[in-house]
Amino acid sequence: MNGNLAYQKEQREELIGGKVVMMSPASSNHNRIAENIDFLFRTYLKGKRCVPLGDGYSLHLTSKDWFVPDFMIVCDRDKIKPRGVYGTPDLVLEVLSPATAKNDRFYKKDAYEASGVPEYWLVDPLHHTIEVYLLQDGNYVLDNLYIFYPPEELEEMSDEEKAALITEFKCHIFDDLVIRLDDIFGDLF
């Protein structure tokens, strides 16, 4: 066990398949990405019915599955209770950590799919990618993989390669919200 008291206090847990699982402490870039995403949605949703919920909110899907997603949006405010969200959110986003990425990619993705979450994002801080999954006929389908290229990598690309890059995309549940990859990954440490 880590002797750092701040680290010990930071330890949080989730219930995955009925088993208590400790969450990984987040890195600076993990936190920065989650903050950037929270800011984008919070700004867009100001004054609207849907609620952006950043890290720290419990999501109770079943008696065996309650998670703490890095970010979610809930449009049915009746699902938000003092101890967390009870029911299916409209969007869930997980920022991957090396120790828990397997849970996010498999078990939790399956649980979100089974619960009917319409849109699920996996954000990878290491590779600067966002995988967007959409629920179609009860199953998640990979809609797209978005890749952010930092300036040093862009310098090595031809003009044709740069022109072919996707640098922004629209959120599916809010088709007038444009997500710029630079706004998510552009100011990491």
N, C-alpha and C positions, 0 to 999 in steps of 0.2 A: 504494500500500500504506500502511496505517496505521502511523505511526511509534511508536505506543504498544506497548512490549514485552509488557505484560500482554495486550493485544488479540491480538498475534501468537501468543503461546503458547496462547491460547484457541482458535485456529483448529483446527477438526477437519474431517474429510472423510468422505464416504460414497462407495460405489460404486453408481452408478445406471445400469443398462443398460450396464455395462462401462466407464463413464466416471467418473473421479474428480470429485466435486462438493464444493466447500467448503461447510460448514455456516455459517449465520449466527450471529454471537454473540447470545446470548439477552438479552432485556431483563429488567429487574427483575420485571415482571409475568409474563412468560413463565416465569421461574424460580420465582416464588412459586406460580403455578398448578401447575406440575409438582411442587413440594414438597408442596402441599396434597393433591394426588391421591395421591402416594406415601405420605403419612402416613395417609390414609384406608384405603388398601388394606393397608399394612403393619400397621396396628393390627388390621384385620379378619382378616388371614391369619396372625397370630402363632400359632404352634403347629400350623398346617395344612400340608398337603403342597405346595400351590401357592406359588410364590416371586414376590414383587413385585420388579421390577428397574427402578430409576429411570434417569435420563439417564446415559450413559456406557458402557452395555453394548452391544457390537456384536451385531447380529442378522444371521446369515449364512443367507440364503434360497436363493441359487443362486450359481454362480461369477461371475455378472455383477451380482448384487444383494446388497450387505450395507449395512445401514443402522444408524443409531444413534437408535432411537426415543426419545421423551421419557419413555416409560413402557411397560412390558409386564409381562404375567403369564405364567409358565411353570409348568404343573402337572406336566409330565414332566421331573423333575430330571435325567434322563440327557441331555437336550438342552443342559444348561448345562456348558460346558467352560471351561478357564482363559482362552481368548481370546474368549469370547463365547457366544452362544446359536446352536446349529446345528439348524435345524428350525423348525417352526411353533409360535409361542407361542399361548396361549389368548385373549389380549386384547392389542391394541396401541393405543397412544394417542399422537397427535401434537399438540403445542401449536403452532399456526400462527405463523409469522414472516412478515412481508411479503415478504422476499426468497426464501423457499423454500416458500411456501404452495402454489404451483402443483405442485411435486413431491409434496407430501403429498396434495393433492386428486386428483391424476391418476396419475402413474407409480407412486408408492409404494402408493396405494390399490389399483391394479390388481395389483401384485405381491403384496400381502397377500391379496387375493381369490384369485389364482391359487394361492397357497401354502396356502389353506384356513384362514386366521385367522378363527375364528368371530365375533369381535366387534372392531370398529374404531371408535375415537372420534377426531373432529377437534374440538379445543378452540380457540376463537377468543378471545384475550385482549382484542382491540379491541372486539368486539361482544358479549362475554360470552355466548357460545353454546357448546353441545356438540351435535355431530351424532353420533348413534349409528347405525352400520351393522351389520347382522347378515347373516351368510352364509346364504343360502337357495338350495338347489339349485345351489350353486357360484357364485352371484352375490350381490354386496352389494345389500341393500335398505335404504333409509333407514328406520330404525325410528321415530326421532323427532328433533326439533330442540328442545332445551331452551334457554330464554333466561332469564338472570338480570337482574332489574331492580334497580338501586341505589335506595336510599331516596328520593333526590330525584325519581326517575321514578315511584316508587310513590305519592308524595304527590299527583301530578297525576292519578292514576287514580281512577275511581269504585269504590265497594265491590263492585259487580258484576264489574268488570274484575279487581280484585284477587282475588276469589273464584275466578275462572276460571283464574288462573295456576297453572302446574305448577312447584312449588318444589323437588320432589325426585322421584327415580326409582330404580328398582331396576336393578342391574347384571344382565345376562342370564345370565352364567355363574355368578353367585352370587345366586340369587333371594331370599336373606334379607339382602342388603347394600343398604341404602338410601343413595343419594348425594344429599346436600342441596346445591343450587346455591350457597347461602350459604357452605358449607364450602370451596368451590372458588374463588369469585369475591369473597367478602365482605370480604376484608382486603387488597385490592390497593392499590398506591401510585398 
